[in-house]
Amino acid sequence: MSPAHDPGPAHDPSPVLTRRTRWAVGSAVVLALLFAGAATVASARDDGAPAAAPRTPSARSADAGFARDMAVHHQQAVEMSFLVRDGTQDEDVRRLAYDIAQTQANQRGMLLGWLDLWELPKTAPDGQGPMAWMEEAGDSHSGHEMHGMAGMDGMDRDGALMPGMATRTELGQLRAARGKQAEILFLQLMTDHHKGGVAMARGCAERCTVPVEKRLARGMVEAQQSELDLMADMLAARGAAPRS
């Protein structure tokens, strides 16, 4: 809890209310997009012109694999953002954490919504582990960013299922940290998380076939790369640096 302070004039807008308003607006936009997408698919299926109907990705496609895996990846980013909110009163870190949580929660809703529209399961098909969609889609010019990331042998490394994900041990450390220690650990963990997310998004931008999903993936690359630069500056200001 922040120290008690004078709330100011009654007419000043509350930051909490403002943030809730932005969240509500963002959620409304996501819902509108999902309903619009559903209407488009329904129209394409019912207009008697099968040739014009969009191709539905298969469960083993890059489109479905990216949607499933990035939804899980995003969920952990949201969790870490809430953990650091409880561990520090630093407004810059809390603001960054709020922005990450809001953005990635909304994107996660879109990814899961597409799986529903495609009538595909939210779990991987038998025999296909996390990141298998990148490996099965063939080679790519992503180069060294993909090396060692696809096909992680189905191993659960202390809860880190995909590139950049924090382990259970690291999440426990973040949960217990306070003040500057919490800020540095969050920024380091989120830097690793974003690097993994950027590589996954680039994989979808190259392999996915659904145009709207490819656009979302490219947008993720741009936004998370910008946040990586910001987090590097924030770590330097605290006398620290990214872990790798």
BALOBA-1460 file (C-alpha; in Angstrom, 3 decimals):
// residues 244
<rec num="1" residu="m" x="0.000" y="0.000" z="0.000"/>
<rec num="2" residu="s" x="1.277" y="3.489" z="-0.782"/>
<rec num="3" residu="p" x="1.700" y="5.913" z="2.143"/>
<rec num="4" residu="a" x="-1.416" y="7.936" z="2.985"/>
<rec num="5" residu="h" x="-1.612" y="11.239" z="1.179"/>
<rec num="6" residu="d" x="-3.995" y="14.086" z="0.472"/>
<rec num="7" residu="p" x="-6.290" y="12.886" z="-2.346"/>
<rec num="8" residu="g" x="-6.492" y="16.468" z="-3.656"/>
<rec num="9" residu="p" x="-9.545" y="18.294" z="-4.959"/>
<rec num="10" residu="a" x="-12.654" y="16.204" z="-5.387"/>
<rec num="11" residu="h" x="-12.793" y="16.926" z="-9.103"/>
<rec num="12" residu="d" x="-9.347" y="15.468" z="-9.869"/>
<rec num="13" residu="p" x="-9.687" y="12.135" z="-11.704"/>
<rec num="14" residu="s" x="-8.425" y="9.138" z="-9.728"/>
<rec num="15" residu="p" x="-5.420" y="7.400" z="-11.367"/>
<rec num="16" residu="v" x="-6.989" y="4.079" z="-10.435"/>
<rec num="17" residu="l" x="-10.251" y="4.993" z="-12.124"/>
<rec num="18" residu="t" x="-8.372" y="6.292" z="-15.140"/>
<rec num="19" residu="r" x="-6.479" y="3.014" z="-15.429"/>
<rec num="20" residu="r" x="-9.674" y="1.019" z="-14.998"/>
<rec num="21" residu="t" x="-11.288" y="3.115" z="-17.701"/>
<rec num="22" residu="r" x="-8.374" y="2.419" z="-20.067"/>
<rec num="23" residu="w" x="-8.614" y="-1.268" z="-19.230"/>
<rec num="24" residu="a" x="-12.370" y="-1.282" z="-19.902"/>
<rec num="25" residu="v" x="-11.903" y="0.486" z="-23.224"/>
<rec num="26" residu="g" x="-9.141" y="-1.929" z="-24.231"/>
<rec num="27" residu="s" x="-11.249" y="-4.919" z="-23.268"/>
<rec num="28" residu="a" x="-14.197" y="-3.570" z="-25.222"/>
<rec num="29" residu="v" x="-12.023" y="-3.205" z="-28.305"/>
<rec num="30" residu="v" x="-10.777" y="-6.784" z="-27.984"/>
<rec num="31" residu="l" x="-14.334" y="-8.095" z="-27.590"/>
<rec num="32" residu="a" x="-15.435" y="-6.086" z="-30.601"/>
<rec num="33" residu="l" x="-12.625" y="-7.570" z="-32.662"/>
<rec num="34" residu="l" x="-13.511" y="-11.083" z="-31.565"/>
<rec num="35" residu="f" x="-17.207" y="-10.631" z="-32.332"/>
<rec num="36" residu="a" x="-16.343" y="-9.103" z="-35.690"/>
<rec num="37" residu="g" x="-14.094" y="-12.049" z="-36.439"/>
<rec num="38" residu="a" x="-16.826" y="-14.479" z="-35.467"/>
<rec num="39" residu="a" x="-19.298" y="-12.702" z="-37.714"/>
<rec num="40" residu="t" x="-16.857" y="-12.829" z="-40.613"/>
<rec num="41" residu="v" x="-16.266" y="-16.549" z="-40.203"/>
<rec num="42" residu="a" x="-19.988" y="-17.237" z="-39.851"/>
<rec num="43" residu="s" x="-20.745" y="-15.208" z="-42.965"/>
<rec num="44" residu="a" x="-18.083" y="-17.016" z="-44.941"/>
<rec num="45" residu="r" x="-19.492" y="-20.378" z="-43.893"/>
<rec num="46" residu="d" x="-23.122" y="-19.534" z="-44.571"/>
<rec num="47" residu="d" x="-23.020" y="-17.531" z="-47.802"/>
<rec num="48" residu="g" x="-23.051" y="-20.620" z="-50.029"/>
<rec num="49" residu="a" x="-19.658" y="-19.790" z="-51.538"/>
<rec num="50" residu="p" x="-17.170" y="-22.302" z="-50.085"/>
<rec num="51" residu="a" x="-14.374" y="-21.036" z="-52.322"/>
<rec num="52" residu="a" x="-14.443" y="-17.713" z="-50.463"/>
<rec num="53" residu="a" x="-14.382" y="-19.263" z="-47.002"/>
<rec num="54" residu="p" x="-11.147" y="-18.715" z="-45.060"/>
<rec num="55" residu="r" x="-8.871" y="-21.678" z="-44.534"/>
<rec num="56" residu="t" x="-8.999" y="-22.913" z="-40.950"/>
<rec num="57" residu="p" x="-5.548" y="-23.702" z="-39.544"/>
<rec num="58" residu="s" x="-4.898" y="-27.246" z="-38.380"/>
<rec num="59" residu="a" x="-4.137" y="-28.093" z="-34.763"/>
<rec num="60" residu="r" x="-0.487" y="-28.695" z="-35.680"/>
<rec num="61" residu="s" x="-0.092" y="-25.497" z="-37.717"/>
<rec num="62" residu="a" x="2.182" y="-22.617" z="-36.784"/>
<rec num="63" residu="d" x="-0.937" y="-20.452" z="-36.404"/>
<rec num="64" residu="a" x="-2.463" y="-22.713" z="-33.754"/>
<rec num="65" residu="g" x="0.861" y="-23.489" z="-32.089"/>
<rec num="66" residu="f" x="1.764" y="-19.827" z="-31.733"/>
<rec num="67" residu="a" x="-1.685" y="-18.976" z="-30.355"/>
<rec num="68" residu="r" x="-1.468" y="-21.743" z="-27.750"/>
<rec num="69" residu="d" x="2.128" y="-21.137" z="-26.693"/>
<rec num="70" residu="m" x="2.029" y="-17.347" z="-26.668"/>
<rec num="71" residu="a" x="-1.132" y="-17.413" z="-24.551"/>
<rec num="72" residu="v" x="0.804" y="-19.382" z="-21.914"/>
<rec num="73" residu="h" x="3.863" y="-17.151" z="-22.314"/>
<rec num="74" residu="h" x="1.751" y="-14.013" z="-21.882"/>
<rec num="75" residu="q" x="0.022" y="-15.387" z="-18.793"/>
<rec num="76" residu="q" x="3.340" y="-15.577" z="-16.963"/>
<rec num="77" residu="a" x="4.197" y="-11.993" z="-17.930"/>
<rec num="78" residu="v" x="0.907" y="-10.885" z="-16.389"/>
<rec num="79" residu="e" x="1.696" y="-12.871" z="-13.226"/>
<rec num="80" residu="m" x="5.165" y="-11.332" z="-12.888"/>
<rec num="81" residu="s" x="3.721" y="-7.854" z="-13.371"/>
<rec num="82" residu="f" x="1.310" y="-8.342" z="-10.473"/>
<rec num="83" residu="l" x="4.106" y="-9.732" z="-8.291"/>
<rec num="84" residu="v" x="6.333" y="-6.677" z="-8.738"/>
<rec num="85" residu="r" x="3.379" y="-4.377" z="-8.150"/>
<rec num="86" residu="d" x="3.194" y="-5.847" z="-4.656"/>
<rec num="87" residu="g" x="6.959" y="-5.666" z="-4.148"/>
<rec num="88" residu="t" x="7.780" y="-2.041" z="-4.911"/>
<rec num="89" residu="q" x="6.365" y="1.446" z="-4.679"/>
<rec num="90" residu="d" x="8.516" y="2.733" z="-7.561"/>
<rec num="91" residu="e" x="6.088" y="4.425" z="-9.936"/>
<rec num="92" residu="d" x="8.149" y="3.840" z="-13.094"/>
<rec num="93" residu="v" x="8.391" y="0.100" z="-12.505"/>
<rec num="94" residu="r" x="4.734" y="-0.158" z="-11.467"/>
<rec num="95" residu="r" x="3.680" y="1.784" z="-14.582"/>
<rec num="96" residu="l" x="5.700" y="-0.507" z="-16.849"/>
<rec num="97" residu="a" x="4.286" y="-3.566" z="-15.104"/>
<rec num="98" residu="y" x="0.735" y="-2.261" z="-15.521"/>
<rec num="99" residu="d" x="1.261" y="-1.596" z="-19.231"/>
<rec num="100" residu="i" x="2.723" y="-5.076" z="-19.781"/>
<rec num="101" residu="a" x="-0.096" y="-6.750" z="-17.858"/>
<rec num="102" residu="q" x="-2.803" y="-4.834" z="-19.719"/>
<rec num="103" residu="t" x="-1.304" y="-5.380" z="-23.171"/>
<rec num="104" residu="q" x="-0.490" y="-9.038" z="-22.749"/>
<rec num="105" residu="a" x="-3.785" y="-9.924" z="-21.067"/>
<rec num="106" residu="n" x="-5.674" y="-8.374" z="-24.002"/>
<rec num="107" residu="q" x="-3.464" y="-10.126" z="-26.568"/>
<rec num="108" residu="r" x="-3.906" y="-13.416" z="-24.729"/>
<rec num="109" residu="g" x="-7.674" y="-13.004" z="-25.020"/>
<rec num="110" residu="m" x="-7.346" y="-12.526" z="-28.769"/>
<rec num="111" residu="l" x="-5.130" y="-15.604" z="-29.187"/>
<rec num="112" residu="l" x="-7.504" y="-17.816" z="-27.200"/>
<rec num="113" residu="g" x="-10.466" y="-16.299" z="-29.061"/>
<rec num="114" residu="w" x="-8.959" y="-17.328" z="-32.401"/>
<rec num="115" residu="l" x="-8.532" y="-20.890" z="-31.183"/>
<rec num="116" residu="d" x="-12.223" y="-20.888" z="-30.262"/>
<rec num="117" residu="l" x="-13.188" y="-19.515" z="-33.684"/>
<rec num="118" residu="w" x="-11.065" y="-22.174" z="-35.374"/>
<rec num="119" residu="e" x="-12.641" y="-24.795" z="-33.086"/>
<rec num="120" residu="l" x="-9.191" y="-25.969" z="-32.022"/>
<rec num="121" residu="p" x="-8.112" y="-27.173" z="-28.567"/>
<rec num="122" residu="k" x="-6.074" y="-24.929" z="-26.301"/>
<rec num="123" residu="t" x="-3.712" y="-27.794" z="-25.534"/>
<rec num="124" residu="a" x="-1.147" y="-29.211" z="-27.956"/>
<rec num="125" residu="p" x="-1.971" y="-32.360" z="-29.946"/>
<rec num="126" residu="d" x="-0.521" y="-35.636" z="-28.681"/>
<rec num="127" residu="g" x="3.194" y="-35.838" z="-29.316"/>
<rec num="128" residu="q" x="3.603" y="-32.101" z="-29.902"/>
<rec num="129" residu="g" x="5.283" y="-30.235" z="-27.083"/>
<rec num="130" residu="p" x="5.793" y="-26.505" z="-26.567"/>
<rec num="131" residu="m" x="7.494" y="-24.743" z="-29.491"/>
<rec num="132" residu="a" x="7.148" y="-27.790" z="-31.763"/>
<rec num="133" residu="w" x="5.307" y="-25.611" z="-34.295"/>
<rec num="134" residu="m" x="8.538" y="-23.706" z="-34.960"/>
<rec num="135" residu="e" x="10.509" y="-26.895" z="-35.516"/>
<rec num="136" residu="e" x="7.909" y="-28.660" z="-37.648"/>
<rec num="137" residu="a" x="7.378" y="-25.626" z="-39.900"/>
<rec num="138" residu="g" x="10.841" y="-26.084" z="-41.394"/>
<rec num="139" residu="d" x="13.908" y="-23.910" z="-41.506"/>
<rec num="140" residu="s" x="13.830" y="-20.143" z="-41.348"/>
<rec num="141" residu="h" x="16.037" y="-17.131" z="-41.839"/>
<rec num="142" residu="s" x="15.542" y="-16.131" z="-38.204"/>
<rec num="143" residu="g" x="19.036" y="-17.472" z="-37.650"/>
<rec num="144" residu="h" x="20.614" y="-17.659" z="-34.230"/>
<rec num="145" residu="e" x="17.484" y="-16.415" z="-32.422"/>
<rec num="146" residu="m" x="15.759" y="-19.733" z="-33.150"/>
<rec num="147" residu="h" x="18.752" y="-21.890" z="-32.240"/>
<rec num="148" residu="g" x="18.053" y="-23.934" z="-29.138"/>
<rec num="149" residu="m" x="14.549" y="-22.504" z="-28.752"/>
<rec num="150" residu="a" x="12.377" y="-24.821" z="-30.821"/>
<rec num="151" residu="g" x="11.948" y="-28.413" z="-29.732"/>
<rec num="152" residu="m" x="12.855" y="-28.096" z="-26.066"/>
<rec num="153" residu="d" x="12.501" y="-31.896" z="-25.734"/>
<rec num="154" residu="g" x="9.177" y="-31.487" z="-23.952"/>
<rec num="155" residu="m" x="11.111" y="-30.717" z="-20.768"/>
<rec num="156" residu="d" x="9.540" y="-28.768" z="-17.947"/>
<rec num="157" residu="r" x="12.582" y="-26.915" z="-16.588"/>
<rec num="158" residu="d" x="11.190" y="-26.058" z="-13.174"/>
<rec num="159" residu="g" x="8.090" y="-24.616" z="-14.831"/>
<rec num="160" residu="a" x="9.886" y="-22.820" z="-17.678"/>
<rec num="161" residu="l" x="8.066" y="-24.380" z="-20.613"/>
<rec num="162" residu="m" x="9.180" y="-21.971" z="-23.316"/>
<rec num="163" residu="p" x="11.989" y="-19.540" z="-24.227"/>
<rec num="164" residu="g" x="12.476" y="-16.763" z="-21.703"/>
<rec num="165" residu="m" x="9.968" y="-18.064" z="-19.171"/>
<rec num="166" residu="a" x="10.892" y="-17.750" z="-15.512"/>
<rec num="167" residu="t" x="11.232" y="-20.896" z="-13.429"/>
<rec num="168" residu="r" x="9.130" y="-21.626" z="-10.365"/>
<rec num="169" residu="t" x="12.182" y="-20.847" z="-8.240"/>
<rec num="170" residu="e" x="12.607" y="-17.441" z="-9.903"/>
<rec num="171" residu="l" x="8.934" y="-16.622" z="-9.467"/>
<rec num="172" residu="g" x="9.285" y="-17.478" z="-5.786"/>
<rec num="173" residu="q" x="12.259" y="-15.135" z="-5.518"/>
<rec num="174" residu="l" x="10.307" y="-12.338" z="-7.178"/>
<rec num="175" residu="r" x="7.353" y="-12.953" z="-4.885"/>
<rec num="176" residu="a" x="9.584" y="-12.564" z="-1.827"/>
<rec num="177" residu="a" x="11.664" y="-9.612" z="-3.066"/>
<rec num="178" residu="r" x="11.008" y="-6.048" z="-2.015"/>
<rec num="179" residu="g" x="12.098" y="-2.584" z="-3.078"/>
<rec num="180" residu="k" x="15.101" y="-2.204" z="-5.356"/>
<rec num="181" residu="q" x="15.790" y="-5.944" z="-5.282"/>
<rec num="182" residu="a" x="12.296" y="-6.639" z="-6.607"/>
<rec num="183" residu="e" x="12.666" y="-3.978" z="-9.308"/>
<rec num="184" residu="i" x="15.962" y="-5.371" z="-10.604"/>
<rec num="185" residu="l" x="14.801" y="-8.989" z="-10.530"/>
<rec num="186" residu="f" x="11.562" y="-8.106" z="-12.323"/>
<rec num="187" residu="l" x="13.382" y="-6.146" z="-15.019"/>
<rec num="188" residu="q" x="15.880" y="-8.968" z="-15.544"/>
<rec num="189" residu="l" x="13.223" y="-11.693" z="-15.656"/>
<rec num="190" residu="m" x="10.982" y="-9.642" z="-17.939"/>
<rec num="191" residu="t" x="13.931" y="-8.891" z="-20.231"/>
<rec num="192" residu="d" x="14.532" y="-12.628" z="-20.671"/>
<rec num="193" residu="h" x="10.782" y="-13.128" z="-21.091"/>
<rec num="194" residu="h" x="10.546" y="-10.471" z="-23.818"/>
<rec num="195" residu="k" x="13.562" y="-11.856" z="-25.684"/>
<rec num="196" residu="g" x="11.882" y="-15.245" z="-25.835"/>
<rec num="197" residu="g" x="8.580" y="-13.658" z="-26.828"/>
<rec num="198" residu="v" x="10.189" y="-11.628" z="-29.608"/>
<rec num="199" residu="a" x="11.778" y="-14.737" z="-31.116"/>
<rec num="200" residu="m" x="8.443" y="-16.600" z="-30.939"/>
<rec num="201" residu="a" x="6.599" y="-13.677" z="-32.546"/>
<rec num="202" residu="r" x="9.163" y="-13.496" z="-35.344"/>
<rec num="203" residu="g" x="8.638" y="-17.212" z="-35.869"/>
<rec num="204" residu="c" x="4.909" y="-16.633" z="-36.339"/>
<rec num="205" residu="a" x="5.490" y="-13.622" z="-38.602"/>
<rec num="206" residu="e" x="7.448" y="-15.956" z="-40.882"/>
<rec num="207" residu="r" x="5.439" y="-19.186" z="-40.524"/>
<rec num="208" residu="c" x="1.824" y="-18.268" z="-39.732"/>
<rec num="209" residu="t" x="-0.653" y="-18.047" z="-42.619"/>
<rec num="210" residu="v" x="-3.558" y="-16.098" z="-41.059"/>
<rec num="211" residu="p" x="-2.946" y="-12.424" z="-41.972"/>
<rec num="212" residu="v" x="-4.389" y="-10.907" z="-38.782"/>
<rec num="213" residu="e" x="-2.257" y="-13.201" z="-36.632"/>
<rec num="214" residu="k" x="0.867" y="-12.334" z="-38.608"/>
<rec num="215" residu="r" x="0.112" y="-8.636" z="-38.064"/>
<rec num="216" residu="l" x="-0.325" y="-9.194" z="-34.338"/>
<rec num="217" residu="a" x="2.996" y="-11.059" z="-34.208"/>
<rec num="218" residu="r" x="4.821" y="-8.242" z="-36.001"/>
<rec num="219" residu="g" x="3.262" y="-5.744" z="-33.600"/>
<rec num="220" residu="m" x="4.481" y="-7.820" z="-30.651"/>
<rec num="221" residu="v" x="8.031" y="-7.719" z="-32.009"/>
<rec num="222" residu="e" x="8.007" y="-3.930" z="-32.311"/>
<rec num="223" residu="a" x="6.372" y="-3.268" z="-28.930"/>
<rec num="224" residu="q" x="8.454" y="-5.729" z="-26.936"/>
<rec num="225" residu="q" x="11.702" y="-4.600" z="-28.557"/>
<rec num="226" residu="s" x="10.865" y="-1.056" z="-27.486"/>
<rec num="227" residu="e" x="10.224" y="-2.281" z="-23.942"/>
<rec num="228" residu="l" x="13.533" y="-4.182" z="-23.982"/>
<rec num="229" residu="d" x="15.341" y="-0.915" z="-24.668"/>
<rec num="230" residu="l" x="13.416" y="0.801" z="-21.864"/>
<rec num="231" residu="m" x="14.163" y="-1.992" z="-19.384"/>
<rec num="232" residu="a" x="17.870" y="-1.875" z="-20.215"/>
<rec num="233" residu="d" x="17.863" y="1.833" z="-19.318"/>
<rec num="234" residu="m" x="15.906" y="1.174" z="-16.120"/>
<rec num="235" residu="l" x="18.363" y="-1.537" z="-15.063"/>
<rec num="236" residu="a" x="21.334" y="0.754" z="-15.745"/>
<rec num="237" residu="a" x="19.733" y="3.451" z="-13.589"/>
<rec num="238" residu="r" x="19.689" y="0.895" z="-10.741"/>
<rec num="239" residu="g" x="23.299" y="-0.161" z="-11.227"/>
<rec num="240" residu="a" x="22.337" y="-3.468" z="-12.848"/>
<rec num="241" residu="a" x="22.203" y="-5.063" z="-16.296"/>
<rec num="242" residu="p" x="20.296" y="-7.798" z="-18.152"/>
<rec num="243" residu="r" x="21.368" y="-11.333" z="-17.206"/>
<rec num="244" residu="s" x="22.340" y="-12.214" z="-20.766"/>
